[in-house]
Amino acid sequence: MSLPVNPEKPRRLFLALWPEAQERQSIARLAARATGRQRRIADDLLHLTLVFLGKTPADRLAAYEAALADLPVPEMELVLDRYGYWPQSRILWLGSSHTPPELYELVAELHRRLRDCGFAPEEPAFRAHVTLARRFSGPVPTELPPVPIRWRVNEVALVESTPPPRIAHYEVLRYWPERR
Ligand code: 2AM
């Protein structure tokens, strides 16, 4: 269900690769395997962030949408075949040992277009990953995922994040290229 939109209130947004049901199920299976009984990201929230836009007022969003209207998104295959762990944030993630160059080019193109609308990309630089668990206390899997996930990618999702005190929730607002 869509939330009522208050045009005065900035919306918390990000651009992402949003898995379809089959890939989502495969990623969720690996997440369950890797995290055991620990709390992990809910299956329907799993995604790969391309650009975190943060709190975005309505006029800024309109400018982003105009800038991305004819965004070319090349068809690519992302092979998710390794786990990673960032100790500082205690994030356990799933990623690729060979992230396709097209994905880095896509993120660079997004930055170029958004920068023209006044957007300042965050540091650190883009690192392709699907977060499986936050505040993960281990053990970090040492083996590779038993079966790599082949994820065919050909669109970028604009996603809204509703933080607590409502339950954390992500909603895809639209895709580029536009779905018909
Ligand atoms: P993640 O990709 O490591 O999970 C929505 O919050 C998404 O944007 C999450 O996937 C999150 O991290 C990513 N993200 C990137 N920078 C963020 C920031 N400064 N604050 C919140 N989320 C951020």
Backbone and ligand atoms as CSV (ligand in chain L), in Angstrom:
chain,resi,resn,atom,element,x,y,z
A,1,MET,N,N,0.840,-1.191,0.000
A,1,MET,CA,C,0.000,0.000,0.000
A,1,MET,C,C,0.884,1.253,0.000
A,2,SER,N,N,0.574,2.225,-0.842
A,2,SER,CA,C,1.372,3.450,-0.872
A,2,SER,C,C,1.026,4.320,0.329
A,3,LEU,N,N,2.056,5.018,0.810
A,3,LEU,CA,C,1.818,5.927,1.934
A,3,LEU,C,C,1.271,7.234,1.380
A,4,PRO,N,N,0.457,7.933,2.161
A,4,PRO,CA,C,0.025,9.253,1.694
A,4,PRO,C,C,1.254,10.148,1.568
A,5,VAL,N,N,1.344,10.875,0.476
A,5,VAL,CA,C,2.545,11.673,0.233
A,5,VAL,C,C,2.288,13.113,0.629
A,6,ASN,N,N,3.130,13.605,1.533
A,6,ASN,CA,C,3.080,15.015,1.910
A,6,ASN,C,C,4.141,15.726,1.067
A,7,PRO,N,N,3.715,16.598,0.130
A,7,PRO,CA,C,4.689,17.191,-0.792
A,7,PRO,C,C,5.722,18.062,-0.098
A,8,GLU,N,N,5.414,18.502,1.138
A,8,GLU,CA,C,6.345,19.352,1.883
A,8,GLU,C,C,7.483,18.537,2.497
A,9,LYS,N,N,7.218,17.250,2.690
A,9,LYS,CA,C,8.156,16.442,3.470
A,9,LYS,C,C,9.141,15.742,2.539
A,10,PRO,N,N,10.459,15.961,2.757
A,10,PRO,CA,C,11.422,15.252,1.908
A,10,PRO,C,C,11.257,13.751,2.062
A,11,ARG,N,N,11.486,13.032,0.979
A,11,ARG,CA,C,11.360,11.579,1.036
A,11,ARG,C,C,12.763,10.975,1.026
A,12,ARG,N,N,12.907,9.871,1.747
A,12,ARG,CA,C,14.224,9.239,1.846
A,12,ARG,C,C,14.312,8.222,0.705
A,13,LEU,N,N,15.229,8.474,-0.204
A,13,LEU,CA,C,15.223,7.729,-1.460
A,13,LEU,C,C,16.587,7.120,-1.774
A,14,PHE,N,N,16.562,6.072,-2.558
A,14,PHE,CA,C,17.808,5.552,-3.124
A,14,PHE,C,C,17.513,4.863,-4.455
A,15,LEU,N,N,18.564,4.740,-5.247
A,15,LEU,CA,C,18.467,4.021,-6.519
A,15,LEU,C,C,19.104,2.654,-6.308
A,16,ALA,N,N,18.478,1.624,-6.867
A,16,ALA,CA,C,18.936,0.270,-6.551
A,16,ALA,C,C,18.670,-0.693,-7.691
A,17,LEU,N,N,19.356,-1.823,-7.624
A,17,LEU,CA,C,18.940,-2.986,-8.399
A,17,LEU,C,C,18.009,-3.759,-7.479
A,18,TRP,N,N,16.822,-4.020,-8.009
A,18,TRP,CA,C,15.761,-4.607,-7.172
A,18,TRP,C,C,15.490,-6.009,-7.697
A,19,PRO,N,N,15.815,-7.071,-6.939
A,19,PRO,CA,C,15.682,-8.426,-7.493
A,19,PRO,C,C,14.236,-8.813,-7.761
A,20,GLU,N,N,14.032,-9.528,-8.840
A,20,GLU,CA,C,12.731,-10.155,-9.109
A,20,GLU,C,C,12.609,-11.370,-8.192
A,21,ALA,N,N,11.411,-11.970,-8.201
A,21,ALA,CA,C,11.097,-13.020,-7.217
A,21,ALA,C,C,12.142,-14.145,-7.187
A,22,GLN,N,N,12.567,-14.583,-8.376
A,22,GLN,CA,C,13.459,-15.750,-8.402
A,22,GLN,C,C,14.828,-15.420,-7.789
A,23,GLU,N,N,15.396,-14.293,-8.197
A,23,GLU,CA,C,16.702,-13.905,-7.637
A,23,GLU,C,C,16.563,-13.595,-6.146
A,24,ARG,N,N,15.464,-12.966,-5.805
A,24,ARG,CA,C,15.235,-12.616,-4.393
A,24,ARG,C,C,15.232,-13.880,-3.534
A,25,GLN,N,N,14.558,-14.898,-4.051
A,25,GLN,CA,C,14.473,-16.157,-3.306
A,25,GLN,C,C,15.869,-16.778,-3.147
A,26,SER,N,N,16.648,-16.718,-4.232
A,26,SER,CA,C,17.994,-17.303,-4.178
A,26,SER,C,C,18.876,-16.522,-3.203
A,27,ILE,N,N,18.786,-15.196,-3.236
A,27,ILE,CA,C,19.599,-14.380,-2.320
A,27,ILE,C,C,19.169,-14.653,-0.877
A,28,ALA,N,N,17.857,-14.740,-0.669
A,28,ALA,CA,C,17.333,-14.978,0.691
A,28,ALA,C,C,17.820,-16.329,1.220
A,29,ARG,N,N,17.897,-17.305,0.322
A,29,ARG,CA,C,18.351,-18.631,0.737
A,29,ARG,C,C,19.811,-18.553,1.217
A,30,LEU,N,N,20.632,-17.827,0.444
A,30,LEU,CA,C,22.039,-17.676,0.851
A,30,LEU,C,C,22.147,-16.875,2.142
A,31,ALA,N,N,21.276,-15.870,2.282
A,31,ALA,CA,C,21.302,-15.045,3.502
A,31,ALA,C,C,20.992,-15.920,4.715
A,32,ALA,N,N,20.000,-16.779,4.578
A,32,ALA,CA,C,19.610,-17.644,5.700
A,32,ALA,C,C,20.754,-18.586,6.050
A,33,ARG,N,N,21.392,-19.100,5.022
A,33,ARG,CA,C,22.491,-20.029,5.221
A,33,ARG,C,C,23.668,-19.337,5.913
A,34,ALA,N,N,23.948,-18.107,5.496
A,34,ALA,CA,C,25.134,-17.406,5.991
A,34,ALA,C,C,24.929,-16.831,7.392
A,35,THR,N,N,23.711,-16.492,7.727
A,35,THR,CA,C,23.489,-15.796,9.003
A,35,THR,C,C,22.985,-16.733,10.098
A,36,GLY,N,N,22.631,-17.955,9.727
A,36,GLY,CA,C,22.153,-18.897,10.743
A,36,GLY,C,C,20.925,-18.359,11.436
A,37,ARG,N,N,20.986,-18.332,12.763
A,37,ARG,CA,C,19.800,-17.906,13.519
A,37,ARG,C,C,19.810,-16.405,13.787
A,38,GLN,N,N,20.834,-15.720,13.301
A,38,GLN,CA,C,20.896,-14.283,13.599
A,38,GLN,C,C,19.893,-13.516,12.772
A,39,ARG,N,N,19.544,-12.352,13.254
A,39,ARG,CA,C,18.604,-11.486,12.521
A,39,ARG,C,C,19.231,-11.078,11.220
A,40,ARG,N,N,18.486,-11.193,10.176
A,40,ARG,CA,C,19.014,-10.769,8.889
A,40,ARG,C,C,18.004,-9.846,8.238
A,41,ILE,N,N,18.408,-9.249,7.117
A,41,ILE,CA,C,17.513,-8.365,6.381
A,41,ILE,C,C,16.315,-9.184,5.886
A,42,ALA,N,N,15.111,-8.648,6.065
A,42,ALA,CA,C,13.905,-9.373,5.618
A,42,ALA,C,C,13.995,-9.612,4.115
A,43,ASP,N,N,13.492,-10.762,3.689
A,43,ASP,CA,C,13.640,-11.171,2.282
A,43,ASP,C,C,13.164,-10.089,1.311
A,44,ASP,N,N,12.036,-9.466,1.641
A,44,ASP,CA,C,11.472,-8.520,0.665
A,44,ASP,C,C,12.174,-7.159,0.674
A,45,LEU,N,N,13.191,-7.016,1.509
A,45,LEU,CA,C,13.959,-5.758,1.525
A,45,LEU,C,C,15.322,-5.895,0.847
A,46,LEU,N,N,15.672,-7.117,0.446
A,46,LEU,CA,C,17.006,-7.346,-0.141
A,46,LEU,C,C,17.139,-6.593,-1.465
A,47,HIS,N,N,18.264,-5.936,-1.658
A,47,HIS,CA,C,18.484,-5.132,-2.873
A,47,HIS,C,C,19.958,-4.784,-2.969
A,48,LEU,N,N,20.333,-4.192,-4.073
A,48,LEU,CA,C,21.709,-3.686,-4.223
A,48,LEU,C,C,21.632,-2.177,-4.478
A,49,THR,N,N,22.132,-1.400,-3.532
A,49,THR,CA,C,22.071,0.070,-3.659
A,49,THR,C,C,23.070,0.551,-4.708
A,50,LEU,N,N,22.595,1.396,-5.612
A,50,LEU,CA,C,23.480,2.026,-6.607
A,50,LEU,C,C,23.889,3.418,-6.140
A,51,VAL,N,N,22.894,4.203,-5.735
A,51,VAL,CA,C,23.155,5.566,-5.249
A,51,VAL,C,C,22.182,5.846,-4.110
A,52,PHE,N,N,22.723,6.239,-2.970
A,52,PHE,CA,C,21.862,6.644,-1.861
A,52,PHE,C,C,21.578,8.139,-2.013
A,53,LEU,N,N,20.312,8.480,-2.232
A,53,LEU,CA,C,19.945,9.878,-2.496
A,53,LEU,C,C,19.651,10.636,-1.208
A,54,GLY,N,N,19.242,9.905,-0.187
A,54,GLY,CA,C,18.929,10.553,1.092
A,54,GLY,C,C,17.634,11.347,1.015
A,55,LYS,N,N,17.469,12.240,1.987
A,55,LYS,CA,C,16.218,13.018,2.071
A,55,LYS,C,C,16.108,13.944,0.869
A,56,THR,N,N,15.026,13.786,0.125
A,56,THR,CA,C,14.905,14.468,-1.163
A,56,THR,C,C,13.595,15.255,-1.221
A,57,PRO,N,N,13.671,16.589,-1.310
A,57,PRO,CA,C,12.442,17.373,-1.457
A,57,PRO,C,C,11.814,17.132,-2.828
A,58,ALA,N,N,10.526,17.457,-2.941
A,58,ALA,CA,C,9.760,17.146,-4.157
A,58,ALA,C,C,10.362,17.786,-5.410
A,59,ASP,N,N,10.830,19.040,-5.298
A,59,ASP,CA,C,11.361,19.701,-6.500
A,59,ASP,C,C,12.660,19.043,-6.949
A,60,ARG,N,N,13.453,18.607,-5.987
A,60,ARG,CA,C,14.701,17.912,-6.323
A,60,ARG,C,C,14.392,16.567,-6.994
A,61,LEU,N,N,13.394,15.874,-6.455
A,61,LEU,CA,C,13.011,14.585,-7.045
A,61,LEU,C,C,12.563,14.775,-8.490
A,62,ALA,N,N,11.790,15.831,-8.724
A,62,ALA,CA,C,11.319,16.096,-10.093
A,62,ALA,C,C,12.516,16.326,-11.017
A,63,ALA,N,N,13.533,17.027,-10.526
A,63,ALA,CA,C,14.733,17.276,-11.342
A,63,ALA,C,C,15.468,15.960,-11.607
A,64,TYR,N,N,15.589,15.109,-10.612
A,64,TYR,CA,C,16.251,13.803,-10.800
A,64,TYR,C,C,15.495,12.986,-11.855
A,65,GLU,N,N,14.164,12.980,-11.730
A,65,GLU,CA,C,13.370,12.155,-12.654
A,65,GLU,C,C,13.537,12.649,-14.087
A,66,ALA,N,N,13.599,13.962,-14.245
A,66,ALA,CA,C,13.797,14.514,-15.592
A,66,ALA,C,C,15.185,14.131,-16.103
A,67,ALA,N,N,16.178,14.205,-15.222
A,67,ALA,CA,C,17.556,13.931,-15.635
A,67,ALA,C,C,17.750,12.454,-16.007
A,68,LEU,N,N,16.945,11.582,-15.416
A,68,LEU,CA,C,17.126,10.145,-15.649
A,68,LEU,C,C,16.156,9.599,-16.700
A,69,ALA,N,N,15.336,10.494,-17.272
A,69,ALA,CA,C,14.251,10.028,-18.155
A,69,ALA,C,C,14.748,9.102,-19.268
A,70,ASP,N,N,15.868,9.430,-19.896
A,70,ASP,CA,C,16.333,8.597,-21.010
A,70,ASP,C,C,17.598,7.825,-20.621
A,71,LEU,N,N,17.694,7.466,-19.353
A,71,LEU,CA,C,18.882,6.753,-18.868
A,71,LEU,C,C,19.064,5.436,-19.630
A,72,PRO,N,N,20.223,5.235,-20.252
A,72,PRO,CA,C,20.438,3.932,-20.880
A,72,PRO,C,C,20.895,2.920,-19.820
A,73,VAL,N,N,20.227,1.796,-19.761
A,73,VAL,CA,C,20.642,0.744,-18.823
A,73,VAL,C,C,20.994,-0.491,-19.642
A,74,PRO,N,N,22.282,-0.780,-19.793
A,74,PRO,CA,C,22.662,-1.941,-20.595
A,74,PRO,C,C,22.278,-3.222,-19.877
A,75,GLU,N,N,21.927,-4.228,-20.640
A,75,GLU,CA,C,21.635,-5.531,-20.038
A,75,GLU,C,C,22.968,-6.114,-19.558
A,76,MET,N,N,22.999,-6.580,-18.330
A,76,MET,CA,C,24.240,-7.176,-17.825
A,76,MET,C,C,23.913,-8.326,-16.893
A,77,GLU,N,N,24.923,-9.153,-16.655
A,77,GLU,CA,C,24.735,-10.251,-15.712
A,77,GLU,C,C,25.657,-10.028,-14.525
A,78,LEU,N,N,25.057,-10.038,-13.365
A,78,LEU,CA,C,25.823,-9.871,-12.134
A,78,LEU,C,C,25.848,-11.239,-11.461
A,79,VAL,N,N,27.051,-11.758,-11.255
A,79,VAL,CA,C,27.166,-13.086,-10.631
A,79,VAL,C,C,27.506,-12.886,-9.153
A,80,LEU,N,N,26.578,-13.243,-8.305
A,80,LEU,CA,C,26.792,-13.101,-6.857
A,80,LEU,C,C,27.430,-14.397,-6.366
A,81,ASP,N,N,28.704,-14.329,-6.063
A,81,ASP,CA,C,29.439,-15.567,-5.793
A,81,ASP,C,C,30.355,-15.476,-4.583
A,82,ARG,N,N,30.229,-14.395,-3.809
A,82,ARG,CA,C,31.102,-14.314,-2.621
A,82,ARG,C,C,30.426,-13.516,-1.508
A,83,TYR,N,N,30.820,-13.881,-0.284
A,83,TYR,CA,C,30.385,-13.093,0.869
A,83,TYR,C,C,31.472,-12.089,1.215
A,84,GLY,N,N,31.079,-11.041,1.881
A,84,GLY,CA,C,32.052,-10.084,2.396
A,84,GLY,C,C,31.549,-9.567,3.732
A,85,TYR,N,N,32.467,-8.969,4.476
A,85,TYR,CA,C,32.111,-8.457,5.801
A,85,TYR,C,C,32.885,-7.179,6.056
A,86,TRP,N,N,32.163,-6.124,6.488
A,86,TRP,CA,C,32.819,-4.871,6.875
A,86,TRP,C,C,32.754,-4.761,8.386
A,87,PRO,N,N,33.910,-4.951,9.045
A,87,PRO,CA,C,33.898,-5.007,10.515
A,87,PRO,C,C,33.413,-3.715,11.170
A,88,GLN,N,N,33.733,-2.567,10.564
A,88,GLN,CA,C,33.363,-1.310,11.215
A,88,GLN,C,C,31.843,-1.184,11.384
A,89,SER,N,N,31.129,-1.495,10.284
A,89,SER,CA,C,29.664,-1.396,10.329
A,89,SER,C,C,29.037,-2.757,10.669
A,90,ARG,N,N,29.865,-3.782,10.747
A,90,ARG,CA,C,29.411,-5.163,11.004
A,90,ARG,C,C,28.336,-5.571,9.995
A,91,ILE,N,N,28.603,-5.228,8.747
A,91,ILE,CA,C,27.677,-5.609,7.676
A,91,ILE,C,C,28.200,-6.861,6.986
A,92,LEU,N,N,27.330,-7.852,6.920
A,92,LEU,CA,C,27.636,-9.054,6.135
A,92,LEU,C,C,26.938,-8.891,4.797
A,93,TRP,N,N,27.651,-9.104,3.713
A,93,TRP,CA,C,27.070,-8.848,2.395
A,93,TRP,C,C,27.393,-9.945,1.406
A,94,LEU,N,N,26.647,-9.887,0.320
A,94,LEU,CA,C,26.846,-10.805,-0.794
A,94,LEU,C,C,27.264,-9.951,-1.983
A,95,GLY,N,N,28.268,-10.405,-2.698
A,95,GLY,CA,C,28.745,-9.609,-3.828
A,95,GLY,C,C,29.323,-10.498,-4.902
A,96,SER,N,N,30.103,-9.867,-5.763
A,96,SER,CA,C,30.608,-10.569,-6.930
A,96,SER,C,C,32.123,-10.473,-6.957
A,97,SER,N,N,32.781,-11.565,-7.361
A,97,SER,CA,C,34.242,-11.484,-7.493
A,97,SER,C,C,34.621,-10.806,-8.813
A,98,HIS,N,N,33.653,-10.645,-9.705
A,98,HIS,CA,C,33.916,-9.932,-10.971
A,98,HIS,C,C,32.739,-9.010,-11.273
A,99,THR,N,N,32.629,-7.928,-10.540
A,99,THR,CA,C,31.539,-6.985,-10.819
A,99,THR,C,C,31.701,-6.469,-12.248
A,100,PRO,N,N,30.645,-6.567,-13.083
A,100,PRO,CA,C,30.822,-6.171,-14.481
A,100,PRO,C,C,31.143,-4.676,-14.604
A,101,PRO,N,N,32.077,-4.319,-15.495
A,101,PRO,CA,C,32.420,-2.903,-15.674
A,101,PRO,C,C,31.197,-2.074,-16.026
A,102,GLU,N,N,30.223,-2.694,-16.707
A,102,GLU,CA,C,29.001,-1.950,-17.081
A,102,GLU,C,C,28.277,-1.427,-15.847
A,103,LEU,N,N,28.395,-2.152,-14.728
A,103,LEU,CA,C,27.695,-1.698,-13.520
A,103,LEU,C,C,28.378,-0.442,-12.959
A,104,TYR,N,N,29.714,-0.434,-12.972
A,104,TYR,CA,C,30.431,0.778,-12.522
A,104,TYR,C,C,30.114,1.944,-13.460
A,105,GLU,N,N,30.039,1.632,-14.762
A,105,GLU,CA,C,29.721,2.696,-15.727
A,105,GLU,C,C,28.312,3.236,-15.499
A,106,LEU,N,N,27.387,2.334,-15.161
A,106,LEU,CA,C,26.011,2.770,-14.892
A,106,LEU,C,C,25.982,3.714,-13.686
A,107,VAL,N,N,26.698,3.355,-12.633
A,107,VAL,CA,C,26.717,4.205,-11.431
A,107,VAL,C,C,27.373,5.552,-11.758
A,108,ALA,N,N,28.441,5.520,-12.557
A,108,ALA,CA,C,29.103,6.777,-12.941
A,108,ALA,C,C,28.141,7.650,-13.746
A,109,GLU,N,N,27.369,7.028,-14.625
A,109,GLU,CA,C,26.403,7.778,-15.437
A,109,GLU,C,C,25.302,8.368,-14.537
A,110,LEU,N,N,24.867,7.594,-13.553
A,110,LEU,CA,C,23.865,8.121,-12.600
A,110,LEU,C,C,24.445,9.335,-11.876
A,111,HIS,N,N,25.689,9.212,-11.413
A,111,HIS,CA,C,26.323,10.347,-10.709
A,111,HIS,C,C,26.415,11.568,-11.607
A,112,ARG,N,N,26.820,11.346,-12.866
A,112,ARG,CA,C,26.948,12.483,-13.792
A,112,ARG,C,C,25.624,13.220,-13.915
A,113,ARG,N,N,24.557,12.441,-14.141
A,113,ARG,CA,C,23.248,13.060,-14.366
A,113,ARG,C,C,22.719,13.732,-13.095
A,114,LEU,N,N,22.942,13.085,-11.965
A,114,LEU,CA,C,22.411,13.644,-10.710
A,114,LEU,C,C,23.210,14.864,-10.275
A,115,ARG,N,N,24.512,14.823,-10.559
A,115,ARG,CA,C,25.372,15.959,-10.181
A,115,ARG,C,C,24.900,17.247,-10.853
A,116,ASP,N,N,24.413,17.096,-12.080
A,116,ASP,CA,C,23.898,18.270,-12.801
A,116,ASP,C,C,22.671,18.853,-12.107
A,117,CYS,N,N,22.054,18.083,-11.215
A,117,CYS,CA,C,20.889,18.585,-10.459
A,117,CYS,C,C,21.311,19.000,-9.054
A,118,GLY,N,N,22.604,19.045,-8.788
A,118,GLY,CA,C,23.081,19.505,-7.484
A,118,GLY,C,C,23.351,18.392,-6.486
A,119,PHE,N,N,23.296,17.144,-6.949
A,119,PHE,CA,C,23.524,16.027,-6.025
A,119,PHE,C,C,25.021,15.806,-5.798
A,120,ALA,N,N,25.404,15.620,-4.535
A,120,ALA,CA,C,26.806,15.329,-4.218
A,120,ALA,C,C,26.917,13.874,-3.792
A,121,PRO,N,N,27.554,13.020,-4.616
A,121,PRO,CA,C,27.643,11.598,-4.255
A,121,PRO,C,C,28.424,11.414,-2.962
A,122,GLU,N,N,28.006,10.368,-2.235
A,122,GLU,CA,C,28.635,10.049,-0.939
A,122,GLU,C,C,29.957,9.327,-1.118
A,123,GLU,N,N,30.815,9.464,-0.149
A,123,GLU,CA,C,31.972,8.585,-0.036
A,123,GLU,C,C,31.579,7.504,0.965
A,124,PRO,N,N,32.158,6.322,0.970
A,124,PRO,CA,C,33.142,5.850,0.006
A,124,PRO,C,C,32.513,5.564,-1.346
A,125,ALA,N,N,33.378,5.296,-2.301
A,125,ALA,CA,C,32.931,5.009,-3.665
A,125,ALA,C,C,32.030,3.774,-3.675
A,126,PHE,N,N,31.304,3.645,-4.759
A,126,PHE,CA,C,30.369,2.525,-4.918
A,126,PHE,C,C,31.067,1.170,-4.768
A,127,ARG,N,N,30.490,0.324,-3.948
A,127,ARG,CA,C,30.959,-1.064,-3.836
A,127,ARG,C,C,29.727,-1.961,-3.955
A,128,ALA,N,N,29.681,-2.723,-5.034
A,128,ALA,CA,C,28.474,-3.511,-5.314
A,128,ALA,C,C,28.293,-4.571,-4.235
A,129,HIS,N,N,27.194,-4.498,-3.508
A,129,HIS,CA,C,26.943,-5.488,-2.461
A,129,HIS,C,C,25.453,-5.530,-2.132
A,130,VAL,N,N,25.016,-6.702,-1.740
A,130,VAL,CA,C,23.661,-6.857,-1.200
A,130,VAL,C,C,23.843,-7.094,0.300
A,131,THR,N,N,23.362,-6.169,1.117
A,131,THR,CA,C,23.494,-6.353,2.565
A,131,THR,C,C,22.584,-7.497,3.015
A,132,LEU,N,N,23.193,-8.450,3.726
A,132,LEU,CA,C,22.421,-9.597,4.228
A,132,LEU,C,C,22.064,-9.428,5.696
A,133,ALA,N,N,22.977,-8.803,6.444
A,133,ALA,CA,C,22.723,-8.596,7.882
A,133,ALA,C,C,23.532,-7.403,8.358
A,134,ARG,N,N,22.937,-6.634,9.252
A,134,ARG,CA,C,23.663,-5.537,9.914
A,134,ARG,C,C,23.930,-5.951,11.360
A,135,ARG,N,N,24.907,-5.294,11.958
A,135,ARG,CA,C,25.327,-5.641,13.320
A,135,ARG,C,C,25.516,-7.163,13.438
A,136,PHE,N,N,26.163,-7.707,12.441
A,136,PHE,CA,C,26.354,-9.157,12.370
A,136,PHE,C,C,27.502,-9.546,13.304
A,137,SER,N,N,27.252,-10.573,14.132
A,137,SER,CA,C,28.290,-10.906,15.105
A,137,SER,C,C,28.998,-12.219,14.760
A,138,GLY,N,N,28.858,-12.660,13.524
A,138,GLY,CA,C,29.652,-13.793,13.062
A,138,GLY,C,C,29.058,-15.129,13.444
A,139,PRO,N,N,29.705,-16.213,13.051
A,139,PRO,CA,C,30.944,-16.217,12.280
A,139,PRO,C,C,30.702,-15.852,10.812
A,140,VAL,N,N,31.694,-15.163,10.247
A,140,VAL,CA,C,31.613,-14.795,8.835
A,140,VAL,C,C,31.906,-16.049,8.017
A,141,PRO,N,N,31.040,-16.351,7.036
A,141,PRO,CA,C,31.282,-17.576,6.255
A,141,PRO,C,C,32.652,-17.542,5.581
A,142,THR,N,N,33.348,-18.635,5.667
A,142,THR,CA,C,34.671,-18.689,5.023
A,142,THR,C,C,34.567,-19.387,3.669
A,143,GLU,N,N,33.527,-20.180,3.515
A,143,GLU,CA,C,33.364,-20.860,2.221
A,143,GLU,C,C,32.582,-19.960,1.262
A,144,LEU,N,N,32.638,-20.290,-0.018
A,144,LEU,CA,C,31.892,-19.527,-1.019
A,144,LEU,C,C,30.436,-19.991,-1.006
A,145,PRO,N,N,29.531,-19.167,-1.529
A,145,PRO,CA,C,28.156,-19.655,-1.687
A,145,PRO,C,C,28.170,-20.923,-2.547
A,146,PRO,N,N,27.373,-21.927,-2.198
A,146,PRO,CA,C,27.440,-23.207,-2.918
A,146,PRO,C,C,27.100,-23.064,-4.393
A,147,VAL,N,N,26.167,-22.195,-4.703
A,147,VAL,CA,C,25.801,-21.987,-6.107
A,147,VAL,C,C,25.768,-20.478,-6.355
A,148,PRO,N,N,26.581,-19.988,-7.310
A,148,PRO,CA,C,26.527,-18.550,-7.586
A,148,PRO,C,C,25.161,-18.171,-8.152
A,149,ILE,N,N,24.718,-16.967,-7.828
A,149,ILE,CA,C,23.431,-16.486,-8.344
A,149,ILE,C,C,23.701,-15.642,-9.576
A,150,ARG,N,N,23.089,-16.015,-10.673
A,150,ARG,CA,C,23.245,-15.236,-11.917
A,150,ARG,C,C,22.054,-14.303,-12.026
A,151,TRP,N,N,22.346,-13.031,-11.861
A,151,TRP,CA,C,21.278,-12.014,-11.777
A,151,TRP,C,C,21.345,-11.155,-13.034
A,152,ARG,N,N,20.323,-11.300,-13.877
A,152,ARG,CA,C,20.264,-10.483,-15.099
A,152,ARG,C,C,19.673,-9.132,-14.734
A,153,VAL,N,N,20.406,-8.113,-15.096
A,153,VAL,CA,C,20.042,-6.770,-14.672
A,153,VAL,C,C,19.779,-5.916,-15.899
A,154,ASN,N,N,18.674,-5.203,-15.923
A,154,ASN,CA,C,18.440,-4.297,-17.056
A,154,ASN,C,C,17.594,-3.086,-16.670
A,155,GLU,N,N,17.473,-2.824,-15.368
A,155,GLU,CA,C,16.719,-1.640,-14.967
A,155,GLU,C,C,17.171,-1.143,-13.599
A,156,VAL,N,N,16.907,0.139,-13.397
A,156,VAL,CA,C,17.255,0.789,-12.130
A,156,VAL,C,C,15.952,1.139,-11.423
A,157,ALA,N,N,15.878,0.828,-10.135
A,157,ALA,CA,C,14.664,1.132,-9.362
A,157,ALA,C,C,14.893,2.369,-8.492
A,158,LEU,N,N,13.865,3.202,-8.441
A,158,LEU,CA,C,13.845,4.315,-7.480
A,158,LEU,C,C,13.046,3.818,-6.278
A,159,VAL,N,N,13.680,3.830,-5.114
A,159,VAL,CA,C,13.069,3.197,-3.940
A,159,VAL,C,C,12.945,4.221,-2.811
A,160,GLU,N,N,11.813,4.158,-2.136
A,160,GLU,CA,C,11.605,5.010,-0.956
A,160,GLU,C,C,11.767,4.158,0.297
A,161,SER,N,N,12.466,4.729,1.253
A,161,SER,CA,C,12.682,4.035,2.511
A,161,SER,C,C,11.888,4.746,3.605
A,162,THR,N,N,11.081,3.983,4.303
A,162,THR,CA,C,10.327,4.540,5.428
A,162,THR,C,C,10.982,4.038,6.699
A,163,PRO,N,N,11.671,4.910,7.407
A,163,PRO,CA,C,12.397,4.430,8.593
A,163,PRO,C,C,11.466,4.217,9.773
A,164,PRO,N,N,11.944,3.491,10.813
A,164,PRO,CA,C,11.176,3.427,12.042
A,164,PRO,C,C,10.912,4.854,12.540
A,165,PRO,N,N,9.896,5.162,13.379
A,165,PRO,CA,C,9.104,4.218,14.156
A,165,PRO,C,C,8.082,3.408,13.350
A,166,ARG,N,N,7.730,3.839,12.103
A,166,ARG,CA,C,7.002,2.853,11.294
A,166,ARG,C,C,7.983,1.732,11.050
A,167,ILE,N,N,7.504,0.544,10.734
A,167,ILE,CA,C,8.440,-0.554,10.487
A,167,ILE,C,C,9.266,-0.156,9.265
A,168,ALA,N,N,10.574,-0.469,9.327
A,168,ALA,CA,C,11.421,-0.164,8.171
A,168,ALA,C,C,10.813,-0.845,6.947
A,169,HIS,N,N,10.696,-0.080,5.887
A,169,HIS,CA,C,9.958,-0.587,4.742
A,169,HIS,C,C,10.522,0.091,3.503
A,170,TYR,N,N,10.683,-0.659,2.422
A,170,TYR,CA,C,11.107,-0.066,1.161
A,170,TYR,C,C,9.997,-0.241,0.144
A,171,GLU,N,N,9.799,0.796,-0.644
A,171,GLU,CA,C,8.794,0.691,-1.708
A,171,GLU,C,C,9.393,1.187,-3.017
A,172,VAL,N,N,9.299,0.352,-4.063
A,172,VAL,CA,C,9.780,0.783,-5.378
A,172,VAL,C,C,8.762,1.761,-5.953
A,173,LEU,N,N,9.225,2.967,-6.297
A,173,LEU,CA,C,8.322,3.987,-6.842
A,173,LEU,C,C,8.238,3.888,-8.362
A,174,ARG,N,N,9.367,3.572,-8.987
A,174,ARG,CA,C,9.377,3.451,-10.440
A,174,ARG,C,C,10.693,2.840,-10.903
A,175,TYR,N,N,10.735,2.539,-12.188
A,175,TYR,CA,C,11.950,1.959,-12.766
A,175,TYR,C,C,12.396,2.798,-13.946
A,176,TRP,N,N,13.693,2.727,-14.243
A,176,TRP,CA,C,14.224,3.177,-15.534
A,176,TRP,C,C,14.917,2.000,-16.177
A,177,PRO,N,N,14.738,1.721,-17.458
A,177,PRO,CA,C,13.729,2.335,-18.316
A,177,PRO,C,C,12.343,2.082,-17.747
A,178,GLU,N,N,11.419,2.988,-18.115
A,178,GLU,CA,C,10.055,2.927,-17.599
A,178,GLU,C,C,9.406,1.595,-17.972
A,179,ARG,N,N,8.690,0.985,-17.018
A,179,ARG,CA,C,7.965,-0.262,-17.331
A,179,ARG,C,C,6.654,0.074,-17.989
A,180,ARG,N,N,6.244,-0.704,-18.986
A,180,ARG,CA,C,4.960,-0.412,-19.658
A,180,ARG,C,C,3.946,-1.483,-19.350
L,1,2AM,P1,P,23.507,-0.842,2.285
L,1,2AM,O1,O,23.487,-0.819,0.778
L,1,2AM,O2,O,24.866,-1.096,2.830
L,1,2AM,O3,O,22.499,-1.784,2.848
L,1,2AM,C1,C,18.695,2.252,2.044
L,1,2AM,O4,O,19.013,2.799,3.279
L,1,2AM,C2,C,19.907,1.698,1.363
L,1,2AM,O5,O,20.854,2.716,1.071
L,1,2AM,C3,C,20.649,0.655,2.175
L,1,2AM,O6,O,20.877,-0.427,1.323
L,1,2AM,C4,C,21.920,1.315,2.600
L,1,2AM,O7,O,23.079,0.608,2.785
L,1,2AM,C5,C,22.136,2.338,1.530
L,1,2AM,N1,N,22.852,3.502,2.033
L,1,2AM,C6,C,23.994,4.012,1.524
L,1,2AM,N2,N,24.386,5.091,2.210
L,1,2AM,C7,C,23.492,5.268,3.202
L,1,2AM,C8,C,23.351,6.200,4.270
L,1,2AM,N3,N,24.226,7.192,4.460
L,1,2AM,N4,N,22.316,6.059,5.108
L,1,2AM,C9,C,21.422,5.057,4.940
L,1,2AM,N5,N,21.489,4.148,3.952
L,1,2AM,C10,C,22.507,4.243,3.098
